[in-house]
Amino acid sequence: MDIPLITDWGGEAIRGFGVEREVSGMTGIGTRSAFLIEDGQTVRTSWLLGSELPDIDAVIVEAR
C-alpha cells in the first residue's frame, strides 16, 4: 500500500484538523491522530489516539 504521510512544521494541519493542544504552556502541539482521507480532500473518518496506536482492523474496515 502507498500511504502518504505529512510533516507539519508550521502547524497548519493540526489547526486545520482541530487537533492542536497546549502542553506546559507550549502551543502548537498536535494530539496523536489518524485520519482516513478520501480523494485527497475529504476526511472520511478520524481517530484521536492519545498514546495508543490506531486499531488497524478498524481502519481497514473504514477504507472499504
C-alpha positions as CSV (number, residue, x, y, z in Angstrom):
1,M,0.0,0.0,0.0
2,D,1.2,3.5,-0.8
3,I,0.2,5.7,2.2
4,P,1.4,9.3,2.2
5,L,2.5,10.9,5.4
6,I,2.9,14.6,6.2
7,T,5.1,16.7,8.3
8,D,3.5,19.8,9.8
9,W,6.4,22.1,10.8
10,G,4.2,25.2,10.5
11,G,1.2,23.8,12.4
12,E,-1.3,24.4,9.6
13,A,-2.5,20.8,9.6
14,I,-3.0,20.4,13.3
15,R,-5.0,23.7,13.4
16,G,-7.0,22.7,10.2
17,F,-7.9,19.3,11.6
18,G,-8.7,20.7,15.0
19,V,-6.1,18.6,16.9
20,E,-3.9,21.4,18.3
21,R,-3.4,21.4,22.1
22,E,-1.3,23.2,24.7
23,V,1.2,21.3,26.9
24,S,3.0,23.0,29.8
25,G,2.4,26.5,28.2
26,M,3.6,25.4,24.8
27,T,1.1,25.8,22.0
28,G,1.2,24.1,18.6
29,I,1.4,20.6,19.9
30,G,-0.6,18.1,17.9
31,T,-2.8,15.4,19.5
32,R,-1.7,12.0,18.1
33,S,-4.3,11.3,15.5
34,A,-5.1,9.3,12.4
35,F,-7.3,10.4,9.5
36,L,-8.7,8.4,6.6
37,I,-8.8,10.9,3.7
38,E,-10.7,10.1,0.6
39,D,-9.9,11.6,-2.8
40,G,-7.2,13.7,-1.3
41,Q,-9.6,16.1,0.3
42,T,-12.4,14.6,2.3
43,V,-11.9,13.3,5.9
44,R,-13.9,10.1,5.8
45,T,-13.2,9.2,9.5
46,S,-10.7,10.1,12.2
47,W,-9.3,8.8,15.4
48,L,-7.8,10.7,18.3
49,L,-5.3,8.3,19.7
50,G,-3.5,9.7,22.7
51,S,-0.7,7.2,23.4
52,E,-2.5,4.4,21.6
53,L,-1.9,3.1,18.0
54,P,-4.9,3.0,15.7
55,D,-6.9,-0.2,15.5
56,I,-5.6,-1.3,12.1
57,D,-8.7,-3.6,11.6
58,A,-11.0,-0.6,12.1
59,V,-9.0,1.4,9.6
60,I,-9.2,-1.4,7.0
61,V,-13.0,-1.7,7.6
62,E,-13.5,2.1,7.1
63,A,-11.3,2.1,4.0
64,R,-13.5,-0.4,2.1
